[in-house]
Amino acid sequence: MSEYEIEKFEESLKEKIYSIRGFQVMLDRDLAELYGVETKVLNQAVKRNKERFPESFCFILTQGEKDEVVTICDHLSNLRFSYNLPYAFTEQGVAMLSAVLKSKTAIYISIKIMNAFVEMRKLIQSNSNLLIRVDKLETRQSETTLKLIQTDKRVDKIFSLMESGEIRPKQGILFDKQVFDAYKYISDIVKSAEKSILIIDNYVDDSVLTILSKRKKGVKASIYTRNISAQLKLDVQKFNEQYEPVEVVEFDNCHDRFIVIDEKVIYHFGASLKDLGKKWFGFSKMEVEAVEMLSRLGKLK
């Protein structure tokens, strides 16, 4: 391979690394394709060597995690129709795979993948505005994270956020390719609602309805958008037949995008919800009262 081809290949590897449960992982399907074997063959090798793959090396996604990954990754769309839950491999798991598969290709690819993991870690550590999602960490993982943070003062702010228990940052920037992080951030906001969710966004499609399907039972949801197309009407109609209904209102007096949670917390976004993660955008939790906004919309009871 030429230097250009190697560089492109290494960049493509980074796009296949996802943040799940606080770990950077690659899925069995992507790894099997890189190693030139069937996914079934790769997973059978793991099952035969179970003692070499503890949970910190390899774990099976839950149905919810699988659905989220499929939603944001076009090349994994076929997983939607699979009854099998995919395996996720951490950096250590990828290293172990090369020993289990025992081929020159596996060794070469594993080295390239581990280099991609290293580059991703450097990117996170060198930019304090990069959103770091930590959902669940075992005690050993927490101690390791603490040591890394103490060596780099630029992530002190994020560490303080984690210590306070507020995992979701109040403001920051998400960059292109951070599609999963952006989707997870919005999903967590929706899941936090106890009574109501109001979305103001001029450009809405069925992906926003997918996010709203994650809200708690009994939480009312409304979408204010500039143009209610025939397709959107149909999507909402079908959605409301299966899930708790979503109200959609035509509204063209707003340029920016907002989410109002429980009539009191306002989040502001620099991009439409359907496009989050495609390009750089800023987000912030606004320290303002939601009363005036809701009064103007006639949403206050």
N, C-alpha and C positions, 0 to 999 in steps of 0.2 A: 504494500500500500504506500502511496505517496504521503508526504507530510501533511498535505491538505486533506487527504482522505482520512488519515489518522485523527487529525484535529476534528473533522466533522463527526467521525465515529465517537470520539470521546465526548463531544457536546451532546450527541444523541443519547448517550448513556445517562447524563445528568437529568434529562427529561423523563427518564424511567425510574428515578428515585423519588419516592413519596414519603411524606411525613405521616406516620400512623402510630398511635399510642405513645407519642414522644420519641419514636425511633425513626431513623432514616432507613428505608427498606426498599427492596425490589421484589416484584411478584414472580412466582414460579413460571408463569407463561412467558414473560419477557426474558427471563434467564434461560429457559429452554430454547427459545428462538436464537439467542446469542450463542449458546453452546452447540447448537445444531442437533438437538435431540427433541423427542416428543415430551410434552409436559408430564405425561403419565410415567415415562421412563425416569425423568428427573425425580419426581415425587416418590417413586418406588425405591430409588436409591437412598432417599432420605429415610424412608420407613425401615429399610433394611439396616440402617445405621443410626437408629433412634437415639442411642446413647451419646452420639456425637453432636446432636442438635437439640440442646436445651432451649427453653423458651426465649432466652436472650439471643439465641442464634436464629431461631425459626419459630413462627407461630401461624396458626390458621386464622384468617380473617373471620369476623362475625358476619352475619347476613347484612347488617346495617353498614358495616365498613365496606363490604363488597359492593353494595348498591351505590354508595357514595363515590367509590373509585370508578365504577362503570359510568356513572353520570358525567364525570368530568373528563374522562379519557376516551376519546373516540376510538383509539386502536384496540381498546378492551371491550368494545360493545358486544362482541360475541359471548362474553362472560355472562351477560344478562340472561341467556337461555341455558346456562349450565347449572346443574343441580349441585355441583361440587364447589365447595368454598376454597379459594386459592390460598396457597402458602405464601407467607411474606418472609424474606430473608434479610437479616441485618448484615452489616459489613463482615462480622465474624462468621455468619452463616455462609456468605459467599466464599470466604476463604476456605471453609471446611468443604464446600461443594467440590472445589478443584481436587481435593484429596480423595473424595468419594468417587467422582466420575472417572478419575485416572486417565485423562487424555491430554495431549499437548494443547489442543484447542481450549479445553476447560481451564488449564493453567494460564494460558495467554490471556483469555477473556477475563478470568478472575482478577488478574493483575490490573488490567485496564479498568475494571469495575471498581476495585479498591482505590485506585487513583482518583476515580470520579467521586467516591465518597469523601476522600481527603479534601478535594477541591471544594465540595459542597460545605464541609465543615469550616474551611478557611473563609468562604464567602460569608457564612453566618457570623463568625467571630470578628470579621473585619468591618461589619456594618451594624451599628447599634440600632438603626431604625428598621432592620429586617425583622419581620414578625416571626417569633419563635413560639410554636405551639407545643405545649406539654400537657397531655391529657392524663396519663397515668404513668407513674414512675415507681419502681421498686426501690427499696432503701439503698441498695448498692448503686443503682443508676443515679439516684439523687446525690450521693456522695461524689460520684464521678463528675456530674454536672457542676457541683459546687466548686470542685478543684479547677475545672476549666474556666469558670466565671471569674474566680479570684485572680487568674493570670491575665485577665483582660478587662481593664477598668471601663472600657467602652460599652460593656453589657451590664454594668452595675444597675442601671435603671430597670432592665428587664428582670434581673434577679430580685430586686426589691418588690417588683410586681408579683413575682412568684411567691415570695415569702409572705406577702400580705394575703395570699389566697385568691387574689383577683387575677385569674389566668388571662382573661380577655383584656388586652391593652385598651386604654381610652383613646389613643390616637397613634398614628404611624403611617407608614407607606408600605404597600405591597407592590412587588415588582412583577414584570411579565414572567410567565411560566409558573407563578405561584398560584396556579388555578385551584389546587386542592386546599391550600391554606386559606384562600379567599372564601371558597365555598364553605369550609368548616367554620370560619369566623362568623359568616352570616347565619349558618345553621344554628350555632350556639346562641346567637342573639334571639332568633326565633324561638328556640327551646326555652329561653329564660322568661318568656311572657307568661303571666298568670291569668290575665283577663282579656287583653286585646293587643292586636298588632295592626298598625296603619303604615302602609308603604306608599310613598309618593315617588313615582318614577315614570318619566315620559315614554320609556321604551321597555315594555314588558312582554315576555313570552312564557311558554309553558315551563321553562326552567324555574321561574319564580314560584309557580304553583307547586313544583316539586319540593322546593324549600319550605313552603307553607304547610306541606303535608306532615312536616316534622313537629308542628306545634302541639302543645298539650291539649288534651280533650277539654272542650268547653271554652277555648280561647277564640274570641271573635277575630276575624281578619278582613281588612278592607284594602283595596288597591285603588289609588288615584292616578290616572294616566291620561296622556294627551289624546290618544286615539285608540278607541276600542274597535279593532278590526274584526272582520267576520271570523277569522281564524281564532283570535283570542276569545271571542264570544263562545265559539264551539268548545275550545279547550276548557273554559271556565264551566260551561254547562256539563261537560263530561266529568270534570273534577268534582263538581258539587253533587253529582249522582253517587259518588263513592266516598267522599270525605265530607267533613263538616264544611258548610258552604263558605265561599269567599265572595264578598261584595266587591264589584268593580264599578268605579265611577269615572266618567269622563271629566277631565280637569286639565286646563292648559295655562294656569296662572303661575306655574312654578318652573324654574329652570333647573334647580339642583335636585338631588335625590336624598330622601330622608326615610328613616324608619322610626316610628314612635311606638314605644313599648309601654303598655299599661297606662296610657294617657299621661305619662310623666317623664319618661326617658327618651331623648332624641339622639339618634345617630345620623351623621351626615357623611355622604359618600361622594367621591369625585368621579364615579363612573356608574353606569346603569348596572343593576344587579345581574342582568343576564351576561354582562361582559366582564365581570370581575376576574382578574388574573390574566387577562389577555394583554393589557398594557399597564404601565405604572399608574397607580392612583392612590390618593390619600383618603384616610378615614378618621373620624373623630367622634367621641361621645361629647355632646354639647352640654355645657353647664348652664343651661337656660331652662326657663319654665315652658312646658308644652301647652299651657292654657291658651295663650293668644292664638297659636297656630290652629289648635283644635276648635276654638271659638269661630275662627274665620271659615273653617270647613263645616261648621255646624255639627261637630262630632261630640261635643260635650253634652251630657245629659242634664 
